[in-house]
Amino acid sequence: MKLQVKIGNVNQISSDMLIVGLFKDTKKLSGAIAAVDSMLKGIISSALVQNEIEGKLGESLLFHSFGRIAAKKVLVVGMGERKKFNLDSIRTASASAIRQAQKLKTKQVISVLHGEGEGVLDIEDCAAALVEGAILGSYKFEGYKTGKDSNPSFRVKEFTLVEGDHNKISKIKAGVRQAEICASAQNNARDLVAAPANKMTPTAIANYAQKMARSVGISCKISDPHKLKFGAMLSVSEGSKDLPKVVILKYHHSPKAETIGLVGKGVTFDSGGISIKPSRRLWEMKTDMSGAAAVIEVMRAAAQLKVRKNIIAVIPLCENMPDGKAARPGDVITSYSGKTIEIISTDAEGRMLLIDSLNYAQKLGATRLVDVATLTGGCVVALGDVASGIMGNVNHKIVEEILEASKITGEKMWELPLYDEYKEYLKSDIADFKNCSEGRGASASTGGVFVSEVVGKTPWAHIDIAGTAFLHHSRGCLGAGATGTPVRTLVRWLAR
């Protein structure tokens, strides 16, 4: 979809469809729509009187322009209640509008800037939210169908944001550029997560990361975890015929910039290993590499935006399968850090990848660490599919910064505790600690505590996306399926 910003009057710019917003509680059209032809406003007002559209967030109603303005059609989209209006309202409305445009096979769409003047929303953020909604809302994983069902979905060709004030154009263009880069990266991550495990193997993802790195000018090294002595990771991968990989991506801004370490869990299929999972919805375990997909695409976006940080991404990739060589409950292994771990459950595997990778990122020079992982079912129990869990260690500032970024991006997060008492859950009689507790209580926090045992005093945040990486039903600007979270939040945090 080609994105444009134009200066002018919406009446006079040719397009197949003009999108305007309607607030539910005031029944007033948003933004610059006051410039629309008076006859059209009369027709829309009549529809309001007859309750054909109420302004509920995301609902829409189509009108023909009858040649009164340059656009052939006008799509009125609900913006919800003005008092609840925020950047996510813009994303949801924009996504709804673009989906309607695609259903109607509309090639060219123009829109006014929603949100300007509605409270204290920043113009650049409003422009970004509008474009994010359009890009994320238009997404569809094309899959592998053949024959008559194999034709790709119709996509809007052009999306143009129209503004009449010359003084606002530079900020609007900046918001559009950032949104295009970040939302496109998020859609790339969704493609990776949606693909089946036989297509998205550790080798396939490693090759994808390498190709991405070349395209944006960052370094990529693909390593063997055996040579790196990633003992914890290897306890997960040894039962699989697919060879494990560790991808190291590096983006360098300047010698004086701080170095951030990112780690994304990349279990391309998680059977649970010897502690095998129930068969119901087991196919969803192809999504257990969502953290890896997100981190790869964060690196793409960060490089394109030229963020003022040095970033090292360590991405462990493997399968967790039951086999004659697979690790067993009760085994004791030695991690990259040298600490010994008693395996209580082979299904508590993600944390094993994280600790080796985080320690390695420290060795490579990272002074602050963030990991992203579909780590625990306990996080789903606590927060559902609405919010990701976030936890941090000694330096709480990193958590606060990421939470602040998530408020702007709409990727909800909620902080969970890492109390010292949870360390008691992981005490082992025969090793330095267990990989999980015997009970089910506080499993999300216990997983975080396990990882915190190896990061030491390095400022660190852990983001558990077990519930938010995949949606069973559409919500907001995201359709059902892979979400690509938290790509936009981490990029926002890195670019702050």
Secondary structure, DSSP 4 states (H G I P E B T S, - for coil): -EEEEEES-GGGS-EEEEEEEEETTT--B-GGGGGS-HHHHHHHHHHHHTTS----TT-EEEEE-TTSSSEEEEEEEEEE-GGG--HHHHHHHHHHHHHHHHHTT--EEEEE-TTTTSTT--HHHHHHHHHHHHHHHT----TT--GGGGSPPP--SEEEEEES-GGGHHHHHHHHHHHHHHHHHHHHHHHHHHS-TTTS-HHHHHHHHHHHHHHHT-EEEEE-HHHHT-HHHHHHHTT-SSPPEEEEEEE---TTS-EEEEEE-EEEEE--TTSPPPSTTGGGGGGGGHHHHHHHHHHHHHHHHT-SSEEEEEEEEEEE---TTS--TT-EEE-TTS-EEE-S-TT--HHHHHHHHHHHHHHTT-SEEEEEE---HHHHHHHTTT-EEEEE-S-THHHHHHHHHHHHHT--EEE----GGGGGGG--SSSSEESS-SS-TTHHHHHHHHHHHHHTTS-EEEEE-TTTSEESS-BTTB-SEE--TTHHHHHHHHT-
